[in-house]
Amino acid sequence: MRKYSRITMLIALLMGCATAAMASEDTARLDALTTQVNQLSAEVTELKSTLDLLNAIRPDVATLMPDIAERMHVMHYAGEAEDWGLASHELLAIERLFGIVEKIDPERGALAHGFLKNDFEMLDEAIDHGEMHEFSESIVDLVKNCNACHVAAGNPAINISLDTSDVLSLRHSHNLEKSKAMGPGHKHN
């Protein structure tokens, strides 16, 4: 019996040492995990701050429209000069900008896509084939559909034109004509 007591005591002693070592190892792991959680928490806080900043300065549909308008004018003049390389470049840039519009404001982006998709395809085809007549018709249709989209989006006073004698600038290609104020509910996003 004594032999077993001694073995039992040794086993108990070894178990105690092992348990202490495991507890020490668990504490070290817990400390390491706590440090990682704290670091991740700090990173999340920083990311939230960055996201707030980016949301504050991100463009909206109204801030992108002057870029689109200017590129439409450049595309128009390039097409008139049969500079199909430049016209194609501007069309691709306009399509990219409308892709951004779809990300910023999915509802208005989908509306614009619905109104303009066919016009972009027709312009692309006319540019690819160097067809001046089709290009001229397609860009006029594009302007009509842009204006119809503005009406559908609740901005009927924004009526663009390709005739630069009628507009404020290439970046703000709105017909300058008598119109009513949009009112207090009007938003630029």
N, C-alpha and C positions, 0 to 999 in steps of 0.2 A: 504494500500500500504506500509505503513511504516513497518508493521509487516513482509511483504514479503521482504523488503529491509534488515531488520535485519536478517532474516533467510538466505537470499542470502549472506549477509556478513559473517555470521557464516559458511555457507557452503564453501564459498570461502576461508575463513581462515583455515578451516579443510582441504580443498583440498591442500592448500599451505603447510601445515604441513605434510600432507601425502606425497605430492610430494617431499618435502625435505627429509623426512625419506626414501622414496623409492630411491631417488638419492644417499643418503648416503649408503644405502644397496647395490645398483648397483655398486658404487665405490669400496666398500669392496670386492664384488664378483669379479670385474674386477682385483683388486689388487691380490687377491688370485689366479685367473686364470693366470695372468702374472707371478707370482712366480712359478706356476706349469710348465708353458711353458719354463721358464728359466731353471728350474731343468731338464726337459726332454731334452732340447737342450744340456745341459752339459753332460747328460748321453749318448746321441747320439754321441757327440764328443768323449767321452771316449770309447764307443763301436767301433767307426770307427778306433780309434787308436789301440785298442786291435785286431780288425780284420786285420789291416795292419800287426801287429806283427805276428799273427797266420799264415797269408798268406806267410810271409817271411820265417817262419821256418817249414811250413807244409811239410811233405814228398812228394816226387814225385814217379813215377813208379820206377825210377832207385834206389832210396834209399830203396824201399821195396823189390826189387828183391833179394838182398843178404839174407834177412830173409826168403824169400820163398825158395831159393836154399838150405839154411842150413836145413830147415825143411824137404825138399824133401829128402836130404841125410839121416837125422835121420829116416824118415819114411821108406826109402829104407832098412837101416840096421835093423830097428825094424822088418820089414817084413821078412827079411832073417833069423832073429832069432826067428821068429814066436811070437814076442811080439806084439800081435794084439791090446792090449790096448794102447800101445805107438804109434803104427802105426796109429790107429784111431785118437788119440789125435793130432798127427802131421797133418793128413789130414784135420781135422776140422780147425786147425790153418791156414793151407795153404788156405783153402776156405775162411776163414775170411779175410785173407790178400788180396785175390783177390777181395773180396767185397769192401775193402778199395780202391783198384786200380780202381774199377768201379766208386767210388765216386770222386776220385781225377782226373781221366782222363777217362770220360765216353766213349770216342771213343776207346781208347786202352783197357779199361776194357771190353767193349762189344766184341772186337776182341778176347781177351784172353778167355772170357766166351765161345765164339763160338768154339774156338779151343780145350778147355780143359774140358768143361762140361761133355761130355761122358766119358772121362778118369777118372774124379773124381767119377762119378757114378760107373764105373767098379771097381775102387780101393775100394770104400766104400763097394761094394758087396763082393769083394774078402776078404777084412778084416773082414767083418761081419761073413763070413762063414769059415774063417781060411783056405782059398784055396791058398796055396803057389804058385802053377803053374799060376793061374789066376792073382795073385798079381804081380808076376814077369813080366808076359806079359803086364799087365796094366801099370806098372811103366815105362817099356821100351816105350810103346806107349805114355805115358805122356811126356817123355823126347823128343821124336820125334815131338810131337805136340807143345811143348814149343819152340823148335828150329824153327819149321815152323811158329809159331806166331812171333818169333823174325824177321824172314825174311819178313813176311807180314807187320810188324811194321817199317821196314826200318833199322833193326839192324842185318844184316846177319852175322856179325863177332861174335856176341854173340851166341855161340853154346855150350850148356851145355852138361855135361856128368855125369854119375853116377860113372864112374871109377875114383877114387880119385888119381890114379897115373898119370892121364892126366890133372888134374886141379890144379889151384893155391891154392885154399882152399875150404872148404865146403861152405863158404859164397860167394865165387866167383867161381862157378863151371863151368867155361868156359874152353873148350879145348884150350890148349896153342899151337897155330900153326901159321904159317906165314899167315898174313892177311894184307890188306891195311888199312890205316888210314881212319877214318870215314869222315874226311874233315871238313871244317869250318861250314857247315850247320847242323852238327850233334848236337842234343839236348838231354839232359838227363831228359826230362819230357814228 
